[in-house]
Amino acid sequence: MYMQGAEAELFKALYVACIAVGGFIFALLLSHQHRGRPGNKTLAAFMLFIQVPTLSAYSQLTFGQVPFALQAASQCLILIYGPIIYLLLKAILKPERPVKCAYLHFVPFITIFLLKFFIIPDYGLYVWIPFVTLILVYLLVNIRLLITSREQFFQLHSGYKNTTFYWFSFVVGGISVLTVYDIIIISLYLNGIYLGFKWWNIMTFSLCGYLTIVSAFSIWRPTIFYNILKKKVKSQKS
């Protein structure tokens, strides 16, 4: 059952506002003034990808249907969460060793998206197996990165006991929740269970709130990305 009247217009206004905010932050993070800072390109990519569910919900409310390109992108979005967390962790914990060819981490998303869009539109084992495999691979890689850098991570935690560290925890925690949510949605879909329209709008509303908070702190640019603690340790050693 679709929303009508004032309720629908309210949600549409919210979606437009979040799309505008996300687009502005994306352009700002990639501007000449900011794009060279650690983590900015990763955050910009996240801002771009996270617009997909909001655009889908807005299209559903406005036109009564979601373009298949957006629908396919939404269903493959889980493949970018692991790479985003990995690139953010590397930007903070290993700033002296930037990731080469970082865009290659998004190749699985692009590949599965093209496969769904052009060849096989329905989910099947050909999608589910790489989904699970990639999620597990990035989960293990990210856990290993945290374990091998645990001393520095604890230093960052003790040195940034303000909104800087908690902002980073909020971003990573939010992406983790999105991953679990998408796994549940895909599992229900494969079992022939489909969520109602109201449920989708509630989830998109929550996603808009998450996006707004991430956007606000992305403008502020938390100093944790500059890894000042590591620079201080190096200075003390020398």
C-alpha positions as CSV (number, residue, x, y, z in Angstrom):
1,M,0.0,0.0,0.0
2,Y,1.5,3.3,-1.1
3,M,1.6,6.5,0.9
4,Q,-0.6,9.3,-0.2
5,G,-1.1,13.0,0.4
6,A,1.0,14.9,3.0
7,E,2.9,11.9,4.2
8,A,4.2,11.1,0.7
9,E,5.1,14.7,0.1
10,L,7.0,14.8,3.4
11,F,9.0,11.8,2.5
12,K,9.8,13.1,-1.0
13,A,11.0,16.4,0.5
14,L,13.2,14.5,2.9
15,Y,14.7,12.4,0.1
16,V,15.4,15.4,-2.1
17,A,17.1,17.2,0.8
18,C,19.3,14.2,1.6
19,I,20.2,13.7,-2.1
20,A,21.1,17.4,-2.3
21,V,23.2,17.2,0.9
22,G,25.0,14.0,-0.3
23,G,25.7,15.5,-3.7
24,F,27.1,18.7,-2.1
25,I,29.4,16.7,0.2
26,F,30.5,14.5,-2.7
27,A,31.5,17.5,-4.7
28,L,33.1,19.2,-1.7
29,L,35.2,16.2,-0.8
30,L,36.5,16.0,-4.4
31,S,37.1,19.7,-4.8
32,H,40.6,20.9,-5.5
33,Q,41.0,22.2,-2.0
34,H,40.0,19.0,-0.2
35,R,40.6,16.0,-2.5
36,G,44.2,15.5,-1.5
37,R,43.4,14.9,2.2
38,P,43.5,11.4,3.6
39,G,40.2,9.5,3.3
40,N,38.4,12.1,1.3
41,K,38.1,10.1,-1.9
42,T,36.8,7.1,0.1
43,L,34.3,9.2,1.8
44,A,33.3,10.8,-1.5
45,A,32.7,7.3,-3.0
46,F,30.6,6.3,0.0
47,M,28.5,9.5,-0.3
48,L,27.9,8.6,-4.0
49,F,26.9,5.0,-3.4
50,I,24.8,5.7,-0.4
51,Q,22.5,7.9,-2.6
52,V,21.3,4.8,-4.4
53,P,18.6,3.6,-1.9
54,T,17.4,7.2,-1.5
55,L,17.1,7.7,-5.2
56,S,15.2,4.4,-5.5
57,A,12.7,5.4,-2.7
58,Y,12.2,8.8,-4.3
59,S,11.5,7.2,-7.7
60,Q,9.1,4.8,-6.2
61,L,7.1,7.6,-4.5
62,T,7.2,9.9,-7.5
63,F,6.8,7.7,-10.5
64,G,5.4,4.5,-8.9
65,Q,8.3,2.4,-9.9
66,V,12.1,2.2,-9.6
67,P,14.3,2.3,-12.8
68,F,15.9,-1.1,-13.2
69,A,19.4,0.4,-13.1
70,L,18.7,1.8,-9.6
71,Q,17.1,-1.4,-8.5
72,A,20.1,-3.5,-9.7
73,A,22.5,-1.0,-8.0
74,S,20.6,-1.2,-4.7
75,Q,20.7,-5.0,-4.8
76,C,24.5,-5.0,-5.4
77,L,25.3,-2.2,-2.9
78,I,26.4,-4.7,-0.2
79,L,29.6,-5.3,-2.3
80,I,30.9,-1.8,-1.6
81,Y,30.6,-1.8,2.2
82,G,33.6,-4.0,2.9
83,P,35.9,-2.0,0.6
84,I,34.8,1.3,2.1
85,I,35.6,0.1,5.6
86,Y,39.0,-1.3,4.4
87,L,39.9,1.9,2.7
88,L,38.9,4.0,5.7
89,L,40.9,1.8,8.1
90,K,43.9,2.1,5.8
91,A,43.6,5.9,5.6
92,I,43.7,6.1,9.4
93,L,46.0,3.2,10.5
94,K,48.4,3.1,7.5
95,P,48.5,6.7,6.1
96,E,52.1,6.3,5.1
97,R,51.1,3.4,2.8
98,P,48.2,4.6,0.6
99,V,46.3,1.9,-1.3
100,K,47.4,1.6,-4.9
101,C,44.6,1.4,-7.5
102,A,41.9,1.7,-4.8
103,Y,39.2,1.8,-7.4
104,L,39.9,-1.9,-8.1
105,H,38.1,-2.7,-4.8
106,F,34.8,-1.6,-6.5
107,V,35.3,-3.9,-9.5
108,P,33.1,-6.7,-8.0
109,F,30.2,-4.3,-7.5
110,I,30.5,-3.1,-11.1
111,T,30.8,-6.7,-12.4
112,I,27.7,-8.0,-10.6
113,F,25.8,-4.9,-11.4
114,L,26.5,-5.3,-15.1
115,L,25.7,-9.0,-14.9
116,K,22.3,-8.2,-13.3
117,F,21.5,-5.3,-15.6
118,F,22.4,-6.9,-18.9
119,I,22.3,-10.7,-18.5
120,I,20.5,-12.2,-15.6
121,P,18.2,-9.9,-13.7
122,D,17.1,-12.3,-11.0
123,Y,19.1,-13.4,-8.0
124,G,20.6,-16.8,-8.0
125,L,23.6,-18.8,-6.8
126,Y,25.8,-16.9,-9.3
127,V,25.2,-13.8,-7.2
128,W,24.8,-15.2,-3.7
129,I,28.1,-17.1,-3.7
130,P,30.3,-14.2,-4.7
131,F,28.3,-12.0,-2.3
132,V,29.0,-14.2,0.7
133,T,32.6,-14.9,-0.4
134,L,33.5,-11.2,-0.8
135,I,31.8,-10.2,2.5
136,L,33.8,-12.9,4.3
137,V,37.0,-11.9,2.6
138,Y,36.7,-8.3,3.5
139,L,35.6,-9.1,7.0
140,L,38.7,-11.2,7.6
141,V,41.0,-8.6,6.0
142,N,39.5,-5.8,8.1
143,I,39.8,-7.8,11.3
144,R,43.4,-8.7,10.5
145,L,44.2,-5.0,9.8
146,L,42.7,-4.1,13.2
147,I,44.6,-6.9,15.0
148,T,48.0,-6.1,13.4
149,S,47.4,-2.4,14.1
150,R,45.8,-2.8,17.5
151,E,48.5,-0.9,19.4
152,Q,48.0,2.1,17.1
153,F,44.3,1.7,17.2
154,F,44.3,1.9,21.0
155,Q,46.5,4.9,20.9
156,L,44.1,6.6,18.5
157,H,41.2,5.7,20.8
158,S,42.9,7.2,23.9
159,G,44.2,10.2,21.9
160,Y,40.8,11.1,20.3
161,K,38.3,10.6,23.1
162,N,36.1,13.2,21.5
163,T,33.6,13.3,18.6
164,T,36.5,12.6,16.1
165,F,36.9,8.9,17.2
166,Y,33.3,8.3,17.8
167,W,32.5,9.8,14.4
168,F,34.7,7.2,12.8
169,S,33.2,4.4,14.9
170,F,29.7,5.6,13.9
171,V,30.6,5.5,10.2
172,V,32.1,2.0,10.4
173,G,29.3,0.7,12.7
174,G,26.7,2.1,10.4
175,I,28.2,0.4,7.4
176,S,28.4,-2.9,9.3
177,V,24.6,-2.6,10.1
178,L,23.9,-1.9,6.5
179,T,25.8,-5.1,5.5
180,V,23.8,-7.2,8.0
181,Y,20.6,-5.6,6.8
182,D,21.3,-6.3,3.1
183,I,22.2,-9.9,3.9
184,I,18.8,-10.3,5.6
185,I,17.0,-8.7,2.6
186,I,18.8,-10.8,0.1
187,S,18.1,-14.0,2.1
188,L,14.4,-13.1,2.4
189,Y,14.3,-12.4,-1.4
190,L,15.8,-15.8,-2.2
191,N,13.1,-17.4,-0.1
192,G,10.3,-15.6,-1.9
193,I,9.6,-13.1,1.0
194,Y,9.2,-9.5,0.0
195,L,9.1,-6.5,2.3
196,G,6.3,-4.0,2.1
197,F,6.6,-0.5,0.7
198,K,6.2,1.1,4.2
199,W,9.1,-0.9,5.5
200,W,11.3,0.2,2.7
201,N,10.4,3.9,3.5
202,I,11.2,3.4,7.1
203,M,14.6,2.0,6.3
204,T,15.3,4.7,3.8
205,F,14.3,7.3,6.4
206,S,16.8,5.8,8.8
207,L,19.5,5.8,6.1
208,C,18.8,9.5,5.4
209,G,19.4,10.3,9.1
210,Y,22.7,8.3,9.0
211,L,23.7,10.1,5.8
212,T,23.0,13.5,7.3
213,I,25.2,12.8,10.3
214,V,28.0,11.4,8.3
215,S,27.8,14.4,5.9
216,A,27.9,16.9,8.8
217,F,31.1,15.4,10.2
218,S,32.6,15.0,6.7
219,I,32.5,18.8,6.3
220,W,34.2,19.2,9.7
221,R,36.9,16.7,8.6
222,P,37.8,14.8,11.8
223,T,41.5,15.1,12.6
224,I,41.8,11.4,13.1
225,F,42.4,11.1,9.4
226,Y,45.7,13.0,9.8
227,N,47.0,10.5,12.2
228,I,48.7,13.1,14.3
229,L,49.5,10.5,17.0
230,K,51.7,8.6,14.6
231,K,53.6,11.7,13.6
232,K,54.2,12.5,17.3
233,V,55.5,9.0,17.9
234,K,57.9,9.3,15.0
235,S,59.1,12.7,16.2
236,Q,59.8,11.4,19.7
237,K,61.7,8.4,18.3
238,S,63.9,10.7,16.1
